[in-house]
């Protein structure tokens, strides 16, 4: 199946921002319009689980603990769409001095990964079932993030599903506001055209440098995601991109 994308006209770019403001394309719908999404579920209370709209939930201490940790002076890495959690859990275990946050919209996957987190005794990792397009602006301070990992995002092949694609001009704006100067975006996909689309979108933003293969050195040893492992086993190509956040000033 072909992955279709095109360079944006001014009208198309404006439509992306209008859709963003209207909450279109959010996986599971706009949580601001869903009942009880400002309250933590009982299974998540007093665990390393957070929802951006429930940070003020008076019935759980999660929000207070999260806010206390997020302001500490240590490196912060985020994975968006962590799936089974293999890459994220391994990275948090390798780097206990850093803080990690994982966003995954499939609540079942979050609950499974939360159990693995607790079994591994990881005290430097938080999980969320927020769509990152909601979680990042509401829970993460600006210029706080050292690295964002987006590994094998859903291409959303069909034309009517394009609005659900993670990368868009307003999402790139969001990344630029959250990633600190000198930080980076790490993208992997088995769809070459998806990487080309992301590279195009970031080239339109002054905050990001173009992809540099040397950025791979910043990742170091890692456990591949389930999808990357499958691609390797089946000799399918994988494309990796590394985009540095330009220094401000």
Buried (B, 14 or more C-beta within 10 A) or exposed (E): EEBEBEEBEEEEBEBBEEBBEEBBBBBBEBBEEEEEBBBBBEEBBEBBBBBBBBBEBEEBEBBEBBBEBBEEEEBBBBBBBBBBBBBBBBBBBEBEEBBBBBBBBBEEBBBBBBEBBEEEEBEBBBBBBBBBBBBBEBBBEEBBBBBBBBBBBBBBEEEEEBBBBBBBBBBBBBBBBBBBEEBBBBBBBBBEBBBBBBBBBBBEBEBBBEBBEEBEEBBEEBBBBEBBEEBEEEEEEBBBBBBBBBEEE
